[in-house]
Amino acid sequence: MTPDSWATRLPVGAKVMTLLALSIVTVALHGVRSAAALLAVVLVLAVTTRLPARTLLRTLRGVVLFAAVVAALQWWWIGPARAVESLLDLTTLAVLGVLLTATTPVGDMLEAFVRWAGPLHRVGVDPERVGLVISMAVEAIPGTIALAHETRDAARTRGLERSPRALLTPFVIRVVAHAHEKGAALQARGIGD
């Protein structure tokens, strides 16, 4: 969470709708100038939310690397203008995502999703179950990352850190086993019957 700012005080719905609107505008507008202007606006928003620059840069590092690879391919296939626009658009969308997640507690986000799923109760959707699924998905991310690190360390101790098979096979097996354990635990508690 970022320090107290206007963004942390906004309701979750307002933040999600702003994210959605800016994302649509980012995708709908074409041209390097408009993409650069939108990225500048989003970066100003990030500065005014008092989001630590180190947090923003650390979170964006992987996305920007991916966007740079995509831009390099587009430069080769389509041309430089489209490549730069693509890089700017992906960076803008990533900053928007970081702003939402850094200024909104997970609990508030889950409550909002359960509340928004409430009207779907009439067509057979259980809002509490929707919240449970989302919370499990959020909870699974750090667990999956930890499994990836453990698998990489195990492969490294065997001298197989460059073997994709030695990394991916145990990782996938452990992720599936973890999902089965989670499903069995939920079933034992009578959740999801």
N, C-alpha and C positions, 0 to 999 in steps of 0.2 A: 504494500500500500504506500502511496505517496503521502507526504505531509498534507495537513488540512488545506484544501484549496476549493475554488468554486466547483471544480469537477467532482471532488469527493462528496460535496453536498448536494449535487444534482440527483434527482430520482433515477433509478436504474432505467426506467422506460424512456426518459428523455435522452439518456446517454445512448441507449441502443438505437433509438430513432435517429439521433444525430449521426451515429456511426453508419447506419443504413443509408441515410440521405447522402452523406459525403462519399460513401463507397459507390453509390449509383452515379453521382456526379463525376467521380474519378474515372469510372469506366465509360461513361457516356461521352465525355469531352475528348476530343482528339487534338493532338498537336503538342509539341514540346513546350511551348510557352504556357499553355493552360495546365499541363502536367506539373511544370515547375512552380507555377503560381499556387496550385493546390497543395503541393508538398510544402511550400513556404508557409501557407496558412496553417497546415497541420502541425508544422514544427513550432510556429508561434503558440498554438494551442498547448503543445507539450511544454513549452517554457513557462507559460502562465499557470499550468497545473503544478508547477514546482517538482516535476518528475526529475529525479536525479539523472544527469547526463550519463553517468556510468551505467545505471540500470538500463536506460534506453539503448545505449550502444551495445551493451552485452546481449540484450534481447534481440536486437536487430541484426547482429553479426551474421547469423546463419541465413536469415531471410535475404539480406543484401547479397551475400555470396551466391545464393540460388538465383536471385534476380540478375546478378551480373552474368552468370552462365547463360540464362535465358536471353539476356540482351546480346551477348556475344553471338549466340546462334542466330538471332534475328538480324543482327548487323550483317552477317554473312549471307543469309537467305533473302532478306527484304531490303535492308538498307539502314543507314545510321539513324535517321530521324525516328523510325519506328522502334529501334532498339533503345534509344535514349528515353523515348516516351514510356516504353514498357518498364524500364528500370525505375523511372520516377514514379509511375503508377503503383508498381509493386511495393516500393518503399513507402509511399503514402498510405497504402492499405495496411501495411505492417505497423506503421506508427499509430494508425487509428486503433488497431487491435490492441497494441500495447497500452494506449491511453485508457481504453475501456477496462482492461483487466487490471491495470495498476491503480485505478481509482475506484474500483468496485470490489467490496468484499465478496468472497465466493458465496457465503450464506445469503447475502442480499440478492445475488444473481439467481440462486436456486429458488428463493421465495418468489421472485418475480416470475420465473418460468412456471412454477406451480400455479401461481395466480392467473397467468395468461392462458394456461391450459385448462382452467376451470370451466369455461363454456363448452369445451369438448367433452365434458362429462356426459352431456345429453346424447352423444353419439357413441358412448361406450369407452371413452378414454379416461383412465384414472389419473387425475393430475398428480396425486402423490407418487404414483408409479413413474410418471414422467420425471418428477424431481429425483426419485431414487436412481433412475437410469443415468440422468445427467451427473448426479453426484458421484456415481460409480465410475463414469467416464473420466471425470476430473481427477478422481482419486487414483485411477489406473495410470495416469501419465507419469507421476514420479516413480511408481512401482515398476513400470516398464523400463524407464530410464535406468533404474537401479539394476534391473535384470540385465540390461545391455552392458552396463559397466562390469558386472560380475562375470558375464560370459566373456567379455573382452579380456579381463584379467586372467581368467582361467586359460584362455587360448594363449595368452602371452607367456604364462608360466610353462606351457608345453612347447613354446617356440613356434606357435602357429598363428601369430598375430596377423599375418598377411594372407591367411587362407580364408576366403569367404565361406567355404563350407564349414570350417571349424568355428566360425563366428555365428553364421546364420542358423545352422541346424539346431544347435543346443538352445539358441535364443528363442527360436520359434517354438520348440518343444516346451521350454520353461514358461513362455507366455501362455500357451494353450493349457498347460497343467495348472497354472495359476488361475486362469479363467474357470476351469473345471472345479477347482477348490472353492472359488468364490460362489459359483452356482450351487454347489453342494451345501455350502454354509447357508445360503439364502433359502434353499429348499428345506433344510432342517429347521429353520425358523418359521416355515410356512409362508415365506414371501415369494410371490411369483407363481403360486399354484393356480 
